C-alpha cells in the first residue's frame, strides 16, 4: 500500500482506489445495472424502476422476464399498463381466461367487462331505461351526450330490481374487495380506479342526484350503489372523489340517484 493511501489520501476512480484497490461506499457505477456496480461488483437490492415497464428498468435499461401481471386482463398489465394484442380467448363475448369482454343489454347497449381480483364487473355505467322505477339523466338534458357518457342515475330499489339475468348489484363487501385489489390506501386505489388507471374500472365522474332533485358533482365525483342496506331507509354507496383523490364508502338515503355497475354472478 502506498504511503498516500496509508495516510488516507486515496486516488479514486469512482468507487475504487487505483493505488490500493480500496473500495468506498459511494460513487458506484450503476449505469448499466442499478443493482450491481460495474467497477467493483458491489450488489444492491430493489434499485430498479419497473413502474413504466415491468420487464425493462426505466433507469438502466436492464430487462427481466415474467414481470408483467396479465391475470386481470390478458392484454393490459395491471402493474405498469403495458398493452399487448391478440391474447384474449373470447367465447360468447367474454374472455375465458381473464373475464374481459362485452355485455349487451336488452336495449342493445354495450358495456365493457373487466376482471378485478376475483370479480367480473361492468367497466361502464349502466344505461338501460327501466320498465318501472326511478331513474334520471344528469341535469335531465343532453340525452345523447350525457347518457352515452354517464349512463342513468337510479334510486336504490330500481338499481336492485333491474339487474340483468346473470348479474347483480354488488354488496359492500364485493366493492371493498375491488377497492383492496386496486392498491394499498385510498389514494393509490383512486389512481387505479379513475379513467386511465391500471385497473380498467374507468370511473366516470357522473355526479349524483339529491332527494330534492338537485344534480351535484359532475366532473367531481362518482357514486355507485351497493346492495348492502343499513336499516330500511339507507344503503351503502361507493364513492370516488376527484378533488380529494380518494375512494371510500358512505351510508346514503335510498332515494338518491347514483350510478350502477353490475357484477357478474359467480358460477356455483
N, C-alpha and C positions, 0 to 999 in steps of 0.2 A: 504493500500500500504506500502510495506516495506521501511525502511529508505534508503536502497541502491537504490531502484527504484526512490525515491524522489530526490536523488542526481544524477539520470541519469545513475546509474550503474545497468543495467538490466542483467538478466541471460537468454540469448536467447537460445531457442530450435528452430532453424530455424528462422521462422518469428515471433514467439510468445515468450514473456517473461514468464517463468514458475512461477515467483513470483507475477506479477500483471496482467498478460494476455494482456499486451500492444501488439499491432500488428505493426510491422515495414514494410516498403515498399520494403524491399529486403529479399533475402533468402527464397522465397516461394518454396513450394514443388509441382512441376507441372509434376512429372514423370508419374503419372497415367492419367493426363488430362492437356494438355498445357494451357487450358483456365480456370482452377479452381485449387486453392491451396488446397491440401488435409488436411492441418493443420488448416488454418484459414477461408477457404471458399471464399477468395477474388477471384473475377472473372476477366478475361482478354478477350480482343477482338482480333480476327484474328491472333491467335498464332499457329494454326495447320498448318502442311505442307501436303497438299493433292496432291503435284505435281507428286509423283510416283504412287499414287493410290488415285483416287478421293473419295474413300469410306473408306480409312484407313490412319490415320495420320502416317507419317514415323518417327515422334519423340516420341509420347507417345503411339501409337497403338490404339487410340480411333477410333471407327467406326461410320459411318453415312450412311443413306440410300439415294438413288436417287441423288448421287453426280456426277455420270458419265454423259457424253453427247454422246448419240448414234444417234443424229439427222442426221449427215452427213455420218455415217457408222454404220449399225446395229451391227457390230461385232468388232469395234475398237473405243474406246473412244477418242474423239478429244482432250480432255484436258490432259489426262495422258498417253494415248496409250495402256491402258488395253485392252486385247483381249478376246472375247468370241466366241463360235461357235454355229452354227445352228439357227441363228436369222434372216437371210435373207429370204425373200419370193420372189423367183425367178420366173418370167414369161417372156418367150422369151428372156432369157439371162440377164434380168435386175431386180433388186430388186424393188418391187412396193412400198416399204417403204422409202428406203434411196437413191435409184438410182444407187447403185453399181451393177457391173455385168461384162459381157464380150461382146465386139462387134467384129464381124468378117467381114472383108472387102472382096471384090471380089476375091482377091488373096489368100484367106483363112488365112490371117494374123489375129491374135487375139490381142485385146487390152483390158486392164483392164479399167473399167469405174468407176468413183467416183462422189460423190456429194460434192461440196464445196459451202456453203451458198445456194443460190437459183439456182445454175448452175450444170448441169451434164456434165462431160467432160472426155476426154480420159486421163488416167494416164500414158500413154506411148507415145513416139514419133511416128508419123505416118511413115509407112514404105512401102507404096504401090508405085509401079513403075507406073507413069502416062503414058497414051497413047501418050500425047504430052505435051510439056513444058520443063522447065529447072529444073534439079534435079541432085544432086551429093551425092556420098558416101564419107565420110570423108577420105581425102588423096587418094581417088579413088582406094582403095585396101582393102583386107581382107573382102570381101563381106559377107561371112558367119558370121564373128565375129562382124564387125562394123555395119552391117545392123541390126542384132539382138539386138545389144547394143544401137545404136544411132538412128536408122531409117535413112531416107534420109534427106538431106538439100534441100529446094526448094526455087526458087525465088518467089516474091510476087504474080505475076499473076498466076503461077501454083498452089500455095497454095490456092488461092481464088477459082480457077476453078475446082479443083479435089475433093472438099469436097463431101463425100458420101451422098446419099439421107437421109434426116432427120438430117443432121449435117451441121455445118457452121464454118468458121474461125471466132473466137471471135473478137468483137470490142475492142477497147482500154478500153471503159467503163466496158465491161464484165470482162476483165482481171484485171482492177482496183478493181472491186467488189471482185474477188477472192483474190487479194492481201490484201484487207482490212479485209477479213474474216479469214485470217490466222495469224493475230497477229497485235498488235499495234507497229508501227515502222518498218522500212525496215529490220533491223537485226532480229527482232522477226519473221517476215514473212519468212526471209531466212531460219531460223532454221526449220520452219514447212513445207517449200516447197521442201527442199533438200531431197535426198534419206534417208529414215528412219524418216523423220519428221512426225508429228502427222496428217497433212492434207491429206496424201496419194498421193500428187501430184508427188512425186518421180522425181524431176528434175535431169535429167542426163546431165552432163557437156559435151555436144557433140560438143561444139565449133561452128564455123561458117565459111562460105566461102566468101572471099572478091570479089569485081568486077574484080580484076586482076587474080583471080584463086588461091589465096593463102588460105590454110586452117589454121585457127587460133583458139586457145583457148581450145583444147582438154583437158579434166580433169580440166579446169579452169573456164569455163563459159557455160551458157545455154542461148539460144536466140530463141524466139518464135515470129512468125508473128502475128500481129493483123490485122484486116480488115480495120482499120482506116487510110486513106491516108492524107498526107499533100501536096497538090498540085498534079502534075502529076508524079513526079519522086521520091517521098518519102512516106513512111508509118511508122507507129509506131511499134516498137518491144518491147517485154517484155523481160528483161534480168536479169539473176541471176548470180552473181559473187562470186566464191568460195573464192578468196583472200580477197575481201572486206567484205564478209559476208553480202551482201545486194541484194535487189531486186528492180528494178526501170524500167523506160521507157525511150526510146530514139528514135528520128527520124532517119530513115535509108533509104538509096537508095534501090529502089525496085529490083535492080539487085543482091542484096546479096543473099547468100544461108543460110537460117535459118531453124530451126526445126519447126514442126507444131503439135499443139494439137487442135483437133476439139471439139466444144461444141455441145451438142445435142439441136436441135430445141425445143422450148417450144410449148406445145400444146395450140392451140387457143381455 
